[in-house]
Amino acid sequence: MIYQHNFHLQRMRVLLLGSAAAIVAGAAAAQDNQFVYELDPIVVEARDAFVGAADRATTMYVSDFELERARTGDLKDVFAGIASVSVGGALPLTQKIYMNGVDMLNLGVTIDGAAQNNRAFHHVTANAIDPGLLKQVRADATISPADAGPYALAGSVVFETVDPEDVVASGQSLGGNLRLSYSDNGGTRQGALTVAGVQEGFSWLGYVKRADGDDYESGNGTTVLGTEANLTSYLGKIAYESGEGHRFELSGQQLKDKELRQFRANFGGLSGVTDSLRVYDTTRSSYSFSYENVLANGMWDPKFTLGYSESDIVVPEPYDSNGLSGTWSASLQNTFNLSEHDTIVAGIDYQKRFGNYTSPTYSTDIREESRNVGVFAQARLEPTDRLSVSFGGRFDQQEFTGIDGKQLTNSGISGNVSATFAVTDAFSVRGGISSVFGGIDIEDNYTYRTTWNYDALEASRAKNATLGFDWNIGNLGLGGELFVTQIENGRGGVSNFDFESRGFNLGATYGWATGFARTTLSHSDVKVNDLAADAYTALDFGAPLGTVVAVEVEQETGLAGLRIGGGFDVALDYSSAGDTDFEGYQIANVFAEYVPPSMTDFTIRAEISNLFDKDFADRATYGAEFASVTTLQEPGRTISLIAVARF
């Protein structure tokens, strides 16, 4: 589950847009097993060194329990149940994430500290990630602190992969797990093996996952061509942690998907043609090295991170297209721990981005690149017991080189301020504003043109604001917020566009001794150059989503080890700026999960997705408002069985 934290006082547990108001008491029988994943937000939030700071007021956390359920799924499963984060695209290759209507390309995204967002081909995603290797996901909506790094125009998303210590049981030196799953719609089979070891400060981990299957059927019984699963994922990690807390960590991961897809992979077809397939050979890689002292709590608390990530998109037909994009990143910072709740983080960071398109058959080799150096500081303070404030700034200088060798140099100052005030012990208000220098982004390398002239291209800047409240009434939690993001001079080719997303979020949760219920609602409208935008006009900026709702319910059954639950994904009718309006849909999902009391290291789970076999495309999937586009439909009713054995 995704939890949103408001105020760091432990008595204030009002969590906007979803939180478990109570720990599931029925799991108490399994507490002796460290691998029983619970819904307690305290456990999840505690991993964030700045939990409770005012700039975390709109932060959303994904719990261990929700990540565990998503490991044999995709990014849509990771963010299930939170309406303000939409994932469209149906396939891991094409899934794009939108937060408050803003494309994740406009957020600061990291995996194990390595900067991501490698622009490649707009018909595939720039951020394909295997949920099976994730330990923690944190999304800072709308307002990003200065230490989130450059290019965090409208928020940031932090992914952390699993550590060896998370896999090996306490007191053991070797451990692991095996996951097997089967889904009947498409006959998709998955297997994932994790093995890890811990010995005298040294630790290591290896992970491999394989998924394969056939094309699935949509809700109307039509086989959706180009949707076969053919994915391989790897993670390797080694670390050393001394008794004094000095931790050195090296990690590398790769995700590969090679299969026949629709000519435009994120479409179901164009102009009525749904059987024009071609090979997409895609590889996503990310590597990082980091140092920190995990026990430091004084004025000297340094952290260093070095990373490289890339997307390699190869489409042999018809133009022998090869798109390689990558990001080198480095960050050196120190946290000045002034007191238990007061800190200042200051440092310097660097990013080098490039996008390269080659076609050996046509002797084409075109490249863009940029270099950004930034210095930053972010203060997180608690002036009184009821007031929490966070403010910071950064200065960035960027050098951009176009495909013709033309160099453009831009620099700018970014600033942010957030505050949370507890009016009473049960009711708090919060808000924040920011202005963020964005520079000139690398463009989609599949759209490069040798005739481009960069003379009119300007650096982008984002302006953000949010205002919200949280209210706790016993076991009932209520919350809401207004938000607006405006990106000035956003890049589209060699032209600039102004983009805006504005709207509101509402959420309610109710917890009881043996379960919980949660409802979240998000509404966003997007504009480009002050006009209502369709998905094509807003491409790479955001998406027209309208109103979406997510409902989740979970309940212990009273039978030891068995829990059941389900939910609804709802999108309301929405007036489109395209050819046709968006039609609404209501999708039901149910599950049952069993951990045998005598075998607490074994879990079996049964799921039925799209229970009523509805024919629909997720609201965040491209093209539903265009008469010429056959939208990529989601799978129809799908029954899945998952088994997990830990050793």
N, C-alpha and C positions, 0 to 999 in steps of 0.2 A: 504494500500500500504506500502511497505517496503522502507524506506528512508535511504540513506547512507550519513553521514555527514563528511565533510572534514575539514573545518577551522572555528573557532568559531567567527570570525569577522562577524557581522550581514550582511555586504554587500556581503559576500562570500557565496552564496547559491548554489554552484555547488554540486550536490548530485550524487555520483556514483551509478550505477545499480538501478536507479529508484528514481525519486522524482517528485512530481507535481510541474511544473515550475510556475504555477499560481493557486490561489485558485479558485474554481468553483464559478464564479460570479452569476450564476443562482440560487444559494442557498440563496441569500441575502434575499429573501422573507420570509425565514424561520428562520432568525437569532434570532428572539425573543424566539425560542425554544431551550433550552440548550441541547436537545437530538438529534439535527440534527448533524450528524457526517460529518466532512469535511476533506479535503485532506491536509490542511496546515501543513507542516512539523514542523513549529515553535512550534505549540501546542504540538506535539508528543515529539520532542526533549527536550523541556523545562522541562519535568519530569525527565530527566537525569541530575543529579547534575554536571556531568563532560562533558556535551555536549560541543563540540568544542575542547576538549583536543586532543593532537596528537595521543594518543592511541585509540581514537574513529574514526580515519580516515577511517577505513574499517568497522565501526559499521553500522548495518542495523536495522532500526526501523520499526515496524509494526504500521500503523496509526490506529486511532479509527475507521475510515471508513472501513478499511479492516478487522479489528477484528469483527466489527458489521456484516459484510457480512458472516463471517466464523462461527458465533455462532451456527448455526444449521448444520455445516459441520464437518470437521476434520482438523488435522494438515496440510494436503495437501492444504486445503483452506487458512489456516493462512499464509502460505508462497507462495501462488500463485503469479505469476508474477515476481519472482526473480529466475533467472536461477541458481545461485550459491548455492541455498538451494534446495535440492531434497528430496522428501518424497515418499518412495515406500512402497507397502504392501497392498494397497486397503482397508484394514479394520483397524479401530482404534487399535485393538488388535495387529496387526502385523506391523504397520507403523513405519519405521525407518527413521531417519533424517540424511542426509549427507550434510556437509557444505564444499564446495571446495573439494568434493570427500572423506572427512574424516568422519567416523562414529561418531555420537554424543556421543558415549561411551568415546571418547577421548577428550571431551570438558568438561569444568566446567559448570554444569547445576544446576540452583537453581529455586525453586518456593517459592515466599515470603521469600527468604533468606535461605530456607532449602535445603541442598545439595541433589541432586537426583542421577541418574545413578546407579540404583540398579540392578546389573547383575542377571539374572534369567535363562530363557530358550532362547536359540538363535533363536528359531522359533517364538518368540513373541518380542514385543518391551520392552525396559527398561524404556521408557519415554512416556507412554500413558497419554495424557492430554486432558481434555474437553475444547475446545475453548470458550464454552459458559460462562465460569467463568473468562476469562482473561481480564485484563485491559491494560496490557503493555507487549510487547515482544521486547527484545533487543538482537541482536546477534553480538558478537565481533569476526569477522572472522580472523583466522590465528594467530594473536598476542593477547595474553591476558595480561592485567596488573597484577602486583603482588597481588593486593587486590581482584582479582577474585577468590582466594582460591586455594587449592591444586588440582592436577589432571587436570588442564586446559592446556592440552598438546598442543592443536591446536586451541585454541579459547574458547569462553564461550557463553552460552545462558542464559538469565535472563528472567524468567516469573514472572509477578506480577498479582495477582487476583484482582477482582473488589472490591472497598471499598464502605461502605455504603454511603459516601458522593457523590459517582459517580452516585448513583441511586436516591437519594432523591433530588427533585428539590429545588433550593435555596428558603429559607424562609418557607419551609415545614418541618414537623417532621416525616412524613411517606411517603413512596413511593415504587414503584416496577414496574415490567413489566411481561408480559406473552407472550411467544413465542410459536407458533404452526406452524408445517410444515408437508408437505406430499410430498413424491417422488414416482412417479408412477413405476419406475423400482425397483421391490422388495416390493412395497407397504409399504415403511418405513414411520412410523408416529413418530413425535417427539413433546414433550411438555416440556417447561421449565418455572418455576415460580421463580421469585426473589422478595423478600420482604425485606425492610430495614427501619431502623429508626434512627433518630438523635435527641438528646435532651441534652442540657446543657453539652456539651463536650463528652457525652457518645454516642456510635453508635453501631449498630448491623446489621447483614445481614444474611439471609438464602436463599439458592438456592437449587433447586432440578430439575433434568432433567431426562426424561424417553424417550428411543428410542426403538422401536421394529418394526419388519418387516419380510419379507420372503427373500429367496435367490434371488439375482438379476441375470439378464441376461447380458452376455457379448455382444460385438458388432455383433457377428455372430449368435446371438439368442440362444446360449447355456446357460442353467442355471448353474451358478457357485455354486456348492454345498458347504455348510459350510460358507455361507456369510450372514446369517440372522443377523439382528440387534437385540440385546438384551442387552441394556446398561442402567445402572442407575448411575447418578452422583450427588454428594452432595458437598456443600460448606457452612461452617459456619464461621462467623467472628464477634468478638466483639473488641471494641477499646475505649480508653479514651484519649482525647487530651485536655490539660490544656490551659488556656489563654496565658501562657508563651511558648507554643509550645511543651511541653513534651508529646510525644505520645507513649502509650503502646498498643500493638496490639496482639491478639491471633487469629489464623486462623487454620482451619482444613478442609481437603477435602478428598473425596474418590470417586473412579471410579470403578464400578464393571461390568464385562462382563462374562456371563456364557451361553455357547451355544455349540452346535455341530459344530466342525470345522474339516477341513481336518487333517489327521493324523499328518502331519507337517503343522501347521496353516498358515505359510507364503508361502506354495506351493499351486498350483492348483492340484497337484498330483505328483506321482513318478512312473517312469517306466510304464506309461500309465494308472495307477490306479487313478481314480479321485472320487471315491465314498467310500473311506475308512475314515469314520468320527469317531471322539471321542470327548468327552466333554472336553473343556478347561474352568476351573473356575478360573478367574483372578480377583484380587483386588489390586488396586494401591491406596496408602494412603500417605498423606503428611500433617505434622503439624508444625507450627512455632509460636514462640513468639519473639517479637522484641520491642526494645525501641530506640527512637531517639528524638532529639529536632529539630523539623521541622523549627524552626525560628533561630537556631544558625547560626552565620556567622563570628565568631571570632576564636581565637586559641583553644577554648574548644568547640568541636562539636562531641560528642561521639555517637556511635551506637553499640548496642548489639543485637545479633540474636542467638536464640537457635532453632534447628530444628530436626525433625525425619521424615524420609520417608521410605516406604517399598513397595516391590512387592511380592505378594503372588500368585504363579502359581500352581494350583492343576490340575493334569491330572490323574484321577482315573484308566483309562485303558491304557496299560495292566499291569503296574507295581506299581500301587498305589503311584504315584509320587507326592511329595509335595516339592516345591521349595520356600523357604522364604529368601529374601535378604533385607537388610536394611542399612540405614546410619544415625547415630547420628552426628550432626554438631553444632558447636558453634563458634561465631566470636565476638571479641571485638576490636573496632578500634576507632581512633580519626582522624578527619580531621582538619589540621592546615590551616585555611584560611588566607594565607599571604597577599592576595589582592583579587580584584574582579576576576582575572583570574589565580592566582597562588595559588596552594594548595599542601600540602603533606599529604598523608593518611598513617598512621602507625598503626599496631596492631598485634594481635595474633589470630590464629584460630586452630580449632581441628576438626578432623573427625574420627569416628569409623565406619568401614564398616564390614558387615558380609554376608556370603552366607551359607545357611543351606539346605541340601537335606535330606529328610526323606521319608521312605517307611515302615510304620508300618507292612504291610503284610509280608515284607521280613526282618524286624528288622534292618533296615538301618538308620543310623543317622550320617551324615558326615558334617563337618563345616570348613570353612575358615574364618579368620577375620584379619583386620589390624587396626592399630591406627596411626594417623598422627598428629603431632604438628608442626605448622609453625609460624614463625614471618616474617613480611613483611613491606615494605614501598614503596610508589609510589609517585613520584613528577610529577606534571603537571604544566608547566611553560610557560610563554610567554615572552621570552627575548626581542623581538621587535614586532612592529605592524604586521610584515609579517612572523614571525617565531614562531611556537609553537612546544614545545618539551615535551616528557614524558619519564621518565625512572624510573626503580624500580627493586627491587630484593626481594627474599624471601629465607629463610632457612627452610627446612623441615626435620624432623626426623620421620621415619616410622618403626613400629614394625609389622611384618607380621607373622601370625601363620597358618601353614598348617594343612591339615586334619589329619596328623600323630602327631600333637603337636609340630612339629619342628618350631622354631622361627628364623626369619631372620631379622636383623636390618640394615637399610640403611639410609643414609642421603645425602642431596645434596643441592646445591645453584642454584637458578634460577635467570635469569636476562633478562630484556627487555629494548629496547630503540626505540622510534618512533619520527618522526619529520615531520612537514608539513611546506612548504615554499611557500608563495604567490609570484610568479615571477612577476605577474601583478595583477590588481584587478579582472581579469577574468580567469587567468590561475595559477594553483598551482601544485606542485609536492609533493609527500609524500612517505614515506617508513618506514620500521621497521624490527627489527630482535629480536629474543628471543631464549633462551635456557632454557628448563623447565625440572626439575626433576620430574619423574613420579612415582618412587617407584615400588612396585609390586602390580598389580591390583588383586582384587578378581575375580576368574574365574566363568564362567557359572556353577551354581551349579547342573544342570542336567548332566554335563559331569564329575563330580567328580569320581575319581578312588582311591580305598583304596591302590593301589600299587604305587601311585605317590611318586617320590623321588625329593625333591626340591633342591638338592645340587648344581645343575648347573644353577638355576634360578637367573637372575640378574635384578637389578632395571632398569627401562626404562628411557629414556631421549628423549625429542623432540627438534628439531631445526627448526625454522621457519624464513621465510623472505618474505617480500612483497615490491613491488615497483610500484607506480601508479601515475596517473595524473587526474586532473579535469579541465574542460574548459567550461565556460559559455559564450554563444554567444546569447545575447538577451534572448528569451524564450526557446532557445535550450541548453540543458545540455548534455555534453559528458564526459565520464570517462572510465578508464580502469586500470587494474593492472595485474602484474605477481605475482604468489605466489608459494611457495614451503613449504611443511611440511615433515620432516623426523623424524620418530620415531625409535630410536635405542633400541633394546632389548625389543620390545613389547612382551607381554605374550601370548602364546598359549599353554594351558595345563601346562606342566613343561618344555617347551622349549621356547627359545627366537627367535624372528624374527625381521628383519628390514623392515619397511614400509615407502613408500614414495608416496606422492601425489603432483603433480606439474601441473601448467596450467596457464590459464589467464581468466579474466573476462572483458567484454565490455558492455557498456550501453549507451543508448541515450534516452532522454525524450524531449518532446515538449509540452508546455502548452499554451493554449489560454484562452480567457475570459470565455468560457463555457465548457471547457473540457481539456483532455490531452491524449497523446499517449506515450507509453513507450515500449522500446525493450531492453531486456537484453540477453546476450549470455555468456555461461560459458563452458570452455573446461578443462577437467582434465584427467590425466593418472595416474594410480596407479601401483606401483611395490611392490613386497615382495622379500626380499633378492636379489635385483637388477634385478629381472625378472618380465616381464609383468604379472600381476596377474588377475585371474578370481575371481568371487564373493566368491567361497569357500576358495581359498587361502587367500583372503583379509578379510575373515569373522571377524567382530568386529573391524577391523582396518579402512576399507573404502569400496568403491565399484567402479568398472570400469564404468564410466558414459559417457566418450567421450564428444561429443558436444551437449548441450541442449540449447534451445532458448525459451524465453517467450515473448509474445507480448500482450499488453493490450491497449484498447481504451475506453474512456468514454466521454459521451456527454450529456449536457442538451438539452432537446428537444424544449424548448420555451413554452411548456405547463407547467404551474406552478406545481411544485412538481414532475415532471416526468423526470427521467434520464434513459438513456439506455447505454449499453456498451457490451463489449465482449473481447475475446482474443484468442490466439493460444498457445498451448503447443507443442513444436516441439523437436524431438530428431533425429539427423542425423545418418546415417549408421555408424557403428563403428566396427573395427576389434577386435575380442575377443581373449583372451588367452584360452578360453574354446573350446567346441566341434564345435560350430557354431558362426557366426558373429551376431552382433546385427542388427536387421532391424529398420530402421527409421520409424517415424510416425508423423502425423500432426493432432492435435485435436483442434476443435473449440468449444468455449463456449460463450453463449450470456445471457444477463439479461435485465430486465426492473424493475425499482423500482419507486414506487409512494407514495408520502406523501401528502394526501389531504390538500390543504391550510386551510380548515376549521376544520381539525382534525390533527394538527401537532404532536400529541402524538400517531398517528397510522401510521404504514408503511406496505405496502404490496409489495411483491417482487416475480417475476416470473423468473425462470432460466431454461435454457436448457443446460445441460452438455453433452459433446460429441455429438454435433449437428448432425454430419454426420454418427453417429452410427459405429465408427471404432472399430475393434477388436484389442485390444492392451494391453500390460502390461507396466506400467510406467518403465522408464529406471532404476530407483532405486530399483525396485522390484527384489527379488532374483531369479536367475535360468534361465534367458532367453538364456544364452550361453551354456546350457547343454542339450544334446539330451534326457537325462533320466528324466528331470524335466518338468512337465507341469506348466508353470508360472501362478501365480494368476492374471487373467485378470481383468482389470478395468471394471466398469459398462459400458454397451452400452448407447445409448441415454437415458437420464433421464430428465424428466420434474418435476420441483419442485415448490411448492407454499409455501411462508413463510409469516406469518402475525405476527406483533409485536404491542402490545398495552401497553402503559405506563400509570401509574397512580400515 
